[in-house]
Amino acid sequence: IIDLISDTVTKPTPAMLDAMMHAKVGDDVFKMDPTVNELQEKAAQLFGMEAALFFPSGTMANQAAIKIHTQPGDLLFCDKYAHVYNYESGGAAFHSGVTCKLIDGTRGMFTAAQLEEVAAGNPEIYLPYSKLVCIENTTNKGGGACWDFAELEKIEKITREKNLAFHLDGARLFNALVAKNETLQQYGHLFDTISICFSKGLGAPIGSILLGSKQHMEKALRIRKLFGGGMRQVGFLAAACDYALDHHVERLAEDHQKAKEIGAVLETLSFITKVEPIETNIVIFYVDKTIGDATFIEKMKAEHILLTPMGEGKIRIVTHLDYTNEMHEKLLQILRNFKG
């Protein structure tokens, strides 16, 4: 089986498992797990932020951040493709009671001018208070696209002028950093809170982290408990994330290269109508309507290759740690020989 549904399908490497099995652990609800404490301190230092808190999932970390920055009835600005709006089960409304104002960006990314336009003016009494801007880097539904950092700086300036909090859903931020040669400190300086997922491109089995000020993380600790995210001897999992941080970041460039090679082959095929620009490890493409996305996915499944539909006729391929060179060559061959 060649599983390209997501970069979340990876298994821990033998070295990662060894790190997990030798982790020092304690009860994290009482802040007594040394491995978790070390990971939180390490992540905060890497980003140049005050504090960090370990979470079981990126969705919970994002939802905690939204709740930190808002009150029920407030307004959140995000792109129409944003993960916090599309793929978190309506959590912003359910947990925080906020409304999402969707911005019509390109591939999951809007401009500072677009934000300025929708956030302009003082609200009338019948309008919600504008409180938070969320961006996602890289963009999932946008095909692994990376934001332009200069544009993020312009957006950050607007958030300060309008007293809006600024949150980064950095589920695949390390992919962006590798692709754009940017630094963690750049992002830590720009955002109020940042969520990072270790179970996507970095290959950990579970785990995310939320970064911000000490005050924000104290609030996040209570929110995590409220959401049912209090964990006990979770150092076994934190050790996997720490290992991923040390050993699986630079190799993301290999995933990016494979994705671009897949895209290059797709571009040569007559039944492929469009391939989105490829910057990182996500390939989004469209097949001719005479075949259809569902039929294409089923025929690839018959070849033991698993892909995922993204709606609107989109098909997604995601390269990852467990996608080997041998699998890669086999996929390219099957694509070249595909018959509708």
GIRAZI-V265391 format. One line per field, one symbol per residue. ss: DSSP state (2 for helix, 1 for strand, 0 for the rest). phi: phi as a letter, one per 40 degrees, with the letter a starting at -180 (. if undefined). Layout:
ss->???
phi->???
This chain:
ss->0110000000000222222220000002220002222222222222200011111002222222222220000011111000222200002222220011111001001002222222000000000001111111001000001000222222222222200011111100222222220002222222001111100000000001111102222222222222000000002222222222222000022222222222222220000111100000011111100000222222222200110111100111110000002222222222220000
phi->.bcbcaccccbdcdcccccccbccbaccccfbccccdccccccccccgbcaaacbcaccccccccccccbbdgcbbcacccdccccbbfgcccccbgbccccbccbfgbbbccccdccccgcccccbcccbabbbbbcccccggcbcccccccccccccccbfbcbbbcbdbcccccccbfbbccdccccbcbbbbbcccccgccahbbbbicccccccccccdcdcgbcbcccdcccccccccccbbcccddcccccccccdccdcccccccabcdbbbbbbbabbdcccgcccccccccccgbbbbcbgfgcbbbbcadcccccccccdcccccccbc
